[in-house]
């Protein structure tokens, strides 16, 4: 018997060295400047900063430090140089100092814009990756719904996605009875019931982050735990210490007991009381772990484990959506929950990284015109763009969101839309654009609120 897990790529020596350099940037700056001054002292004790050489070595030093680490380290270097020039030179070399200071400002400006551009590109790629991951899980969930569950429910076919939606959307029962913390627990308990009915999981545990918006990792302090029927309750500390659970959380991959051929087996293992641990991962962080304790031999196979793992991740995404929407009322006038969730996610990126996204709102007073324009917009939307209709005060607001784009992109889309509309009367509408610093103004526009 053995534990099956995926291999995690180790960090290379170069990557480890670069991490240490970034973590101790000021210390590295002090060391480099000290070496530079020591070399200058050895060459010429009267020109420690090497200001009178044929090559402007001081500018090379500043370029290396400032371009790599930024403005703060460049100013630290200039401060050290200024002190040395004051004490070790007959007169303060103010011209050389001012030239070096000016170049430090230029280097730091270049570093700022380059770093900002790289960060924006990374966020763009991460956002697209997250969206692709969510869509992939949704697609796979739909696939296994038809391929597997309908085999089990010949008399009464059912969709696993509809089941999840049913569990999450039991607002009348769950939201009315429980507070926010208990509500999530009830969601997971219902999910365990679904797994028991659909995959014959007879005993399972779920650990999940109590605050899934926190940056802290899943741990004994941040996690809550629910026990399915047929499972004796244990202390959360003991569950985390389990070999299978520890490996699943640390390696962020599904772990299960397997035989010599690598196939899942329900034969007990001396290292673990459980037979599988399946983590749900969002944005490279484990947000919940499904721990299977009892499952019939015929049902415990790779196909079912893969399906359960995908469903667990999809379910965790839906829970996160609900939690974020429940705690935020920034644009509660918009009923489309998927639109509101993406708005909140993009607003978070804007507030943390100042990455621009834009909202375009088209206002029309005629229902038929709104419907015609909406149909045309849907045909022209790109992969990440979203649109929804808000009806308020007998007006129709076609609200478009362009993730990670600026106002020029929204206006360019608007021009293409005007060119695509066949009827001239459909082109008669008003519009406004809003960035993510104008949420309050967006709400006022959608409500026709002209009060101060």
N, C-alpha and C positions, 0 to 999 in steps of 0.2 A: 504493500500500500504506500501511496505517496501523495503529497500535496501538489496539485497542478497550479502553476502560476506562470505569468509572462515575465520575461527578462526585461529589466529596466536598464537603459543605457547609462553608464557611469560618466561623471563629468571628467573631461580631459584635464591634463595638467595645466594647459594654457588657459582653459576656462576658469579653473580654480585660481590661477594667478591673477587673472583680470578681475575676478570677484573681490579678491583681497585688496587689490589696488583701488577699486571703486569704494570699498568699505572704509578704507583708511586714506582718503584722498589728501587730507591736510598733512598727515604724517609723511606721505610720499613726497609732497611738495617741499616740506622742510628738509627731507633727506637730499633731494635733488639740488636745492639751492645751496645747502651746506657743502655738497660735493663740488658744485660750481665755484663757490667762494674759496674752497680749499685749493682747488686747481689754480685759481687766480692768484692766491697768496704764494703758491710755489713758483709760479711763473714770474710774478712781479709783486712783491709785498707792497709797493706804492700804488698799484693799480689792481686792487683785489677784484673789482667787478669787471675787469678786462674791458674798460671803456675806450681805451686808446689803441686797440688793435686794428688791423686793416679790415677785419671782418666784424660786423656788429653782433658779437656773440651774445650780448645781453638780450637782443631781440629774438635770437634763435631760442634762447632759454624761455623767454616769455611766450613765444609761439607754441612751444611744446607743452608747457604747463596750461596755458589759458585755453588753447584749442581742445585739449583733452579733458580738462576738468571744469573750465568755465570761469566766470567773472570773480567769484570769491577767492579762488586759488591764485588768480592773476594778481589781485589786489594784495593778498598775503605776501606774494613774492615781491611786489613793488615796495611794500612796507619794510621788508627785510633789507632790500637793496638800498632804500632811503636811509635807514639807520646806519648801514655800513658806509655809505657815501658821506654821511654827516660826521662820523667819528674817525674814519681812516683816510680821508682826503683833506688836503690843505684847505681847499675851498669846495663848497657844495656845487657839484656839477649839475646845475639846474637845467641846462639845455638838454643834456643827455637824459636827465630824469623826466623832463616833460615829453620828450620824444618817445621814451619807453612807456610812459603812462598813456600817451595817445595811442600807441600801437596795442597796448593791453586792452584799451576800450574797443578798438577795432576787432581784435581777435575774439574778445568776449561776445561782441555782437554777432560775429559769424558763428561762434559756438552756439549761441542762443537760437538763432534761426535754423541752423542745421539740426540741432537736437529736437527743436519743435517739429520740424518737418519729418524727421525719423519717427518721433513719437506719434504723430498724426497718422503716418503710414501704418505703424504697428497697431494702433487702435482700430483703424479701418479694416485691417486684415483680421484682427481678433473678432470684431463685430460680425464680419461676414462669416468667419469660421463658426461662431456661436450659432448664427442663424442657419447655416448649412447643417450643423450638428442637430439642431432641433428639428429641422425639416426631414433629415434622414431618419431620425428616431420615429417621427410621426409616420413616415412612409412605411418603415419596417413594421410598426405597430399595426398599420392597416393591412399589411401583407399577411402577418401571422394570424390576424383576425379571421381572414378567409381560409388560409391554408390549414390551420390547426383547430381553432375553436369550433368551427362548424362540423368538424369530424366528431367532436365530443358531444355536441348538442344537435343531434339529428332531428329530434322532435321539435326542439325550440332553438333554432339558430340565433346566435347573438353576436354582437360586435364587441370586442374588447375595448375599443375606443369609446363606444357608447356607454359601456359599463363604467369606465373611468370617469367620463363626463357625468354620469348619473351619480357616482359617489361624491365627486367634488362639488357638484351643484345641488346637493341636498341642503340648500340654504334654509328652507322652511323648517326642517327638523334640527339640523346641527347648529346653524347660526343663531337660532332662537333660544337654544338650550344652554350653549356653552360660551365661555369667554374665548379670547383669541388663542391662548395657550392650549386650552382643552380642545378647541376646535380642530387644530392640527392633529392632535392625538386621535380624535374620532375619525378623521380622514384616513390615517394610516391603519387604524383597526378595520375599517371597512375595506381597505385595500387587501389586508390579510385574508379577510373573508372571501374576497374575489379570487385570490390565488388558491385558496383551499378548494373552491368550487371548480375553477378552470384548470388547475394544474395538479390538483391532489396534494398540495403542500399541507401536511397534517400538523406540522408544528414549526412556527417561525417567530422571529423577533425582528423588529425594526428599530434602529437607532438613527436619530435625525437631529440636525442642528436646531436649537430652539429659536435662534435668530439667524435665518438663512441669509440676511443682508449683511451680516457682520463679516469682517475679513479674517477673523480667528478661525483656525482649523477645527475640524471635528475632534473633540476630546471629551474626557470625563466631565469637565467643567461646563462645556458648551452644549452637550448632547442631552436629549431626552430619549426615553426608551418605551416601547410598547410591546406587550407579549400577546401572541395569538393564543387561541384556545388550544389546550393540550400541552402547554409549555409552562413549566414551573418558573416563577419569577426569581430573578437573580439580581445581585447588586451590579450596577452599571460598571463599576471598577473591575469586577470579575469577568464581565463580558469583554471589556477592552483588553484584558490580559490574555485572552484566549489566542492561541497561536494563529488560527485561521483568520480571525477578525483583525489581529494586529497586522498580518501580512496584507490583507485586502485594503486596509486603510493606508498603510505606509506606501504600498506599491500602486495604489489606485487602479486595481484590476481585480477581476473576479477570481476567487480561489475556491477549489472544491477538492474533496477527497477522491482519489482516483486509484485504479488498479495498475498493474505493471504495464498495461498497454496504453495507459493514459485516459481510459474511459472512466466516467464517474461511477462510484460504487458507494453503497450505503453501509458497507462493512465498517464497524467502529474503528476509530484510530486512537492510539494511545495519546497522541498529541492534542486531540481536540474532542470536545463534546458535540460539535456541530459537523455537518457534512458539506456546507457551502456558505460562503460569505460574498455577497454581490453588492459592490458599492455603486452609488449614483453620483456622477461627477458633473459639476457645472463650473465653467471657467477655471478648469484645472484644480478644483478643490472638491474634496469629498463632502457631500451635504447630507448623505444618509447611507445606511448599510442595511441590506436585508440579510438576515442570518437564518439559514434553514437548519432545523434540528431533526425533523422527521419527514420522510418522503418515501413512498413505496418504490421498490426497486425498479419496476417497469416504467415509472414516471420520471425517475432520476436519470436523465440522459442529457447530452450536450444540447440537443435541439430545444428541450424545455428550459434548460438553464439559460441559454441564449435569449429565448423569448422572454423569460421572467426578468432577465437583466435589462433588456430594452424597455420593457414595461415599467420597471422600477425607475429608470431614468426619465421616461416620459411622464410618469406620475409625479416625480419630484419637480419637474419643470412646471407642471400644472399647479402644484401646491405653491411654488414660488410665485407664479403669476398671481394667484389668489391673495397671497400675503402682501405682495407689493401693492396691488390694487386696493386692498382693504385699509392699508396704512396711509395711502395717499389720496387726496381729493383735489389735486391741482386742476384737473380738467374733467371733473365729474359730470359736466354737462354732456360729454361725449359718451354714448352708451356702448360703443364697440370696445369690448374689453381688450382685445388683441391690440387695437390701435393705442389705447391708453397705456398698456404695458410697455409697448415699444417707445412711446413718448417718454415715460418715466425712465426707461433704460438710457435713452439718448440724452435726457436731461442730466442724468448722473454723469455721463461721459463729458458733457459740457461743463458742469460745475467742477469736476475734478481735473480735467485735462484741457478745458477750453476748446474742445473739438466742435466745430460748427455743424449744425443741422438746421433745416429750415422747414417751416410749415406755410403752405399756400392755401388760403381760404377763398373760394369763389362763392359769391352770394347771388342768388337768383330768387325771384318771387313767384315763379310758375312751376308747378309740380312736373308737368310734362317736359319743360325745358331742363329742369334738374335731372330728370331721368335720362334724357337724351345725352346730356353732357356727361353724366356719370358712366353710361355705357361706353362712350368714346374714351373716357379717361382710363377705364379698366383695360381696354384694348391696348392703350399706349403705355401703361405702367411698366417700369423696369422691375428687376427681381426684388429689390429691397424696398421700393417705394410702396406706400400704403395710401388708401383713400377710404373715407367714410362720409356719410351724410348726417348732418345735424339739422333737425327741424325745430325752429324756435320762432315764436312771434309771427307765424304765418310766412316765414322765410325759410329758404333752403340753403344750407351752408355745405358746399362740397369741400371737405377738408383733406388736403393732400400733405403727406409728410415725406420729405426727401432726406433720408439718413446720410449724414456725413457729407452733405453738399451745402453750398452757400446760396445766397440770394440770386446770383447770376444763373445758377443751374435751374432754380425754380422759374425765373422769368423766361429762360430759354425753353423750358417745357411748356410754359403758358403760350408762348408764340407758336410752338408746334401744334398745340391744341387748337388755337384759333385757326390755323391753316387747315386742320383736319376736319373742322366742323363744316358741314355742307350748307346748312341754313344760316342766312345772315342774322335772323332774329335770335338764333341760339348764341350768337357772339355778343349779344347785348347783356352784359353782366358787370358787376363790380368785384374787385378782389383786393386782398391785402396779403402781405407776407410778414411772418413773425419768426424771429430766431428764439432760442431757448432761454434768453434773458427776458422775454416779453410774455411770459405765461399769463400774467395778470391782464395784460392788454388783450391777449387772445381770448380770454374768458369774457372780457367786456364786449369784444366785437361779436362773439357768438351769442351774447345775450342782448345785444343792442343797448348796452348800458352806458349812457353818457354822463352819469354822475361822477363826481370827482373821486 
